[in-house]
Amino acid sequence: MQRLINIDNGGTLTDICVWDGQDFTYTKTLTTPFDLSKCLFDGITKASEAVYGAADIEALLHSTRHIRYSTTQGTNALVERKGPRIGLITDDPAVVAELRSTESEASLFDDLIGGRVATIDPRADEESLSFDLVQRVNKLTTDGAARIVVAVGDSGGSDERLLRSILLRRFPRHLLGSVPILYSWEFTADRVRSRRIWSGVINAFLHPTMERFLYNAEDRLRSHRVKNPLLIYRNDGASSRVAKSVALKTYSSGPRGGLEGTRALAKAYGLGHVLMIDVGGTTTDVGSVKNGRIADERRGSVKGVPISFPMSDVHSSGIGGSSVIAVRDGRITVGPESVGAAPGPACFGFGGKSATITDVNLLLGVLDPTTYLDGDFSLDAERSKAVITATVAEPLGVSLEEALLRMEAAYFATVANAFADSIEDAADTTIAAFGGAGPMSACGAARLNGVKTVLVPKLAAVFSAFGISFSDIGQNYEAGLPEASAATAAAVHDSLLERAERDMFQEGHELASCVLQWSVVVEEQDGTLVSEIPYAYGDDPSVGTDLHGSLRLTVTAALPHVELAGNETLAPRPAVASGVRRVRSSPDQVEDVPVYSLVEQQPGATAMGPALVEGPFFTARVLEGWQLHVTAGSDLLLTDTR
């Protein structure tokens, strides 16, 4: 088969995973926030070197069926508020208070919209309405609006259709400087006005930033004569072409990749409840897979603001390998500030002046300065010493050695707090620890929460990129049912089917070759989900009194998926150490800790901690009292025997 390339663009590092149908080849590169296309192609170049032994980007690209790409750019744009100013046209002045009803909503409203709100009366005669619309749009653009969201009337969209016809005549799209306008009813059929408007506002904010980068990336791929399109991995677990992707659905797509990989692990090992702990450079993402199902929300939220689309139930905390560890008011704090990839931890040698857990683990002896990122560059211990002494040890009035142990303990506690509320029954919970920093802190954090089992996948360092391997090409559609009758449902069915046929053709697939799933979604008036039942053409949808129904269609064009090895029972054998490392265990004591290379161990290999396990691009710290076991799939299973 042709190769499939998966790329997960993180805040500090970008992960690249190449699958040829049998084996994975993977690598990492530093994220270049000033130009994300640079780290994208740097990563592809490095991957080609890993595949062929020498860099050959042309050969790799021409043997690839698709590139599936997940980016943090939308997340970063909202965090940094880097995007266009939004204008809002509504017919109800009360909508402003409605959109600012919580602290999170008020903050986002003020930053994205501010005072750029215009009110019109869609019931006025057409001449008056046309005049008022022109005046309002001109005022909004004069006030700085680069994009406008129109939200008038109900979710049926009749009033907005009228406004659209007027605005298209008055502001034709072919004119230079024509401001893009998004109509809330076109974007989502959600009956809850605030969610519908917020979805449109956030999408309008994210769209231009995502569009510029992704189309630039496509252009660069075309320069290499790549025929197959770049696919964007979405937060619903599917992938689609750039031209068929909604900006809002790229938000928090990386964690969804990790969840898909976690679900595959849970299935392979027969685990009932698995918590994903993805500790990257900037954040720790926590998600849950229970009984083979990814925990998600029918209506998700972005930065505490409710939206109309489903979202994985992932909680992100500002703690990662590049999080700043500092002293505030006499105590050690971890994050949420991060040094990112630039300047990075002090030991990177890029000018970083803040301490991170990467600096701590280097000085504790957990990390080998010559093998970090598989030896891509060396870490500078002297820089770490200088920064930690100045920013932590001296402010606390303790030795450097004491400071290191306190910093590690604070880091374990902060990671433990990130997933403490997600544990229902510690005895029945397995932690799937991945990301570059996850395996180093998993045992310490799990023990604080009473969790006895940690699973570190062999591809832990690139696991979210690996999880994208379970993605198919797909689209989702949903439209409201004005009335609960078979005729109405059939008419909505036909309109959705027409959209799906057009979209999947543009994705390169005939609808007849795709899998279609139809259902009727029943909600209360406030949008609370009541039920979702299968639908077949001609059915009379079962929607009760005072409830709202909509028709949902999911279309999937399958791509090949990897099969994970099961949890076979293996006879234990002693793990074979490749060396020892001097690791500090107290302020005045260091001890020789065995180091095991994961790729060199035979399935069934077992040892007791303290130990260090070196995997590709990651180091797992096995604390005293923990037992390590290499599974049939060459993953690392850790069990707390205390």
Secondary structure, 3 states (H helix, E strand, C coil): CCEEEEEEECCCEEEEEEECCCCEEEEEEECCCCCHHHHHHHHHHHHHHHHHCCCCHHHHHHCEEEEEEEECHHHHHHHHCCCCCEEEEECCCCHHHHHCCCHHHHHHHHHHCCCCEEECCCCCCHHHHHHHHHHHHHHHHHCCCCEEEEECCCCCCHHHHHHHHHHHHHCCCCCCCCCCEEEHHHHCCCCCHHHHHHHHHHHHHHHHHHHHHHHHHHHHHHHCCCCCCEEEECCCCCEEEHHHCCHHHHCCHHHHHHHHHHHHHHHHHCCCEEEEEEECCCCEEEEEEECCEECEECCCEECCEECCCCEECCEEECCCCCEEEEEECCEEEEEEEECCCCCCCHHHCCCCCCECHHHHHHHHCCCCCCCHHHHCCCCCHHHHHHHHHHHHHHHHCCCHHHHHHHHHHHHHHHHHHHHHCCCCCHHHEEEEEECCCHHHHHHHHHHHCCCCEEEECCCHHHHHHHHHHHCCEEEEEEEECCCCCHHHHHHHHHHHHHHHHHHHHHCCCCHHHCEEEEEEEEEECCCCEEEEEECCCCCCCCCCCCEEEEEEEEEEECCCCCCCCCCCCCCCEECCCCEEEEEEEECCEEEEEEEEEHHHCCCCEEEECCEEEEECCEEEEECCCEEEEECCCCCEEEEECC
